Amino acid sequence: MFRRDLPGAERHSGGVYIRMDRRGRVAPGRDGSFLESVATWPDGVQPLGFWHDLPVAVLVEAEEQDWPSARQWLGELGESHFMLLSTALQVVTWQRDHRFCGRCASPTRRIAGEFAMHCDRCGQRSYPRISPCIITLVAHGEDLLLARSPRFPPGRYSTLAGFIEPGEAAEDAVRREVYEEVGLSVGRVAYFRSQSWPFPHSLMLGFFAEAASRRIRIDGVEIADAAWFTPRRLPQLPPAYSISRALIEAHLQGVRTG
Ligand SMILES: [Zn+2]
């Protein structure tokens, strides 16, 4: 299990660590996962928390490596490894992108004991950026509305998703995104659950939405195609570890049990 309590590098050196390169490729460890045991952490590690009571850290190596991608690892490992790797990827991205103050452009320094970068010149602090997104399964009775982005592998369809805008409630973002992407008005919107998604720092808030009609108009920019599918005839779906797939499976389970 992963515990979010930041180990101090001076009091804890060693335990387990994750090695990744600058493109987010992650080295295989010794137990079939990406974790490597060490007596002493190498220089430059970022502590993350505790993994089964052992201090855990991440190290970014300068050279590009031929390791599996983070997405490959996420597809193979269980939920607690997912949380740990997701945290590591986001902490690394944040440190890389907040080396200078966004207010006065001076170099920042890392505060020990918390995820914070401090600017000594103007006092501004930067914390890891988390971007809330809605992701929604639109249904009409038993049928599901699924769409494909131009970036998807051929044949794959998924749920609709989009960033929440400043000042916007999540439920309003669901209604706006669905209308923008497929021209549909939705009735009832119900919260499902959330998932941290480290590409690069999204917090996906999952919702079910009921379509008021079946008539759709595809925007052609954010999505390349969208269609209604019956539970008995589905396209290629997103990977099992994604909240998109969990929304689809929860809907199908509801259809089966009536
Ligand atoms: Zn500053």
Boltz pocket constraint, residues with backbone or C-beta under 6 A from the ligand:
constraints:
  - pocket:
      binder: B
      contacts: [[A, 101], [A, 102], [A, 103], [A, 104], [A, 105], [A, 106], [A, 119], [A, 120], [A, 121], [A, 122], [A, 123], [A, 124]]
      max_distance: 6.0
